């Protein structure tokens, strides 16, 4: 069952900035945060993701 985000209905929010971080190898695809991101993307709100590579270990 998909959850609805009434405050984020298309056209109801002019702009929103949210910055979140998670380790994709530690969070399952069914985690509530990832489910919410997917729902926002499907609604057409323009979600942007920045994927960072692992930092090299100091030598």
TARA-V974604 format. One record per run of one state. SS is the DSSP state (hx for helix, st for strand, lp for the rest). FROM is the first residue (numbers start at 1). LEN is the number of residues. Records with the same first field share a line. If there is no record, write none. Layout:
BEGIN
SS = FROM-LEN / FROM-LEN
END
This chain:
BEGIN
lp = 1-5 / 9-23 / 43-17
hx = 6-3 / 32-11
END
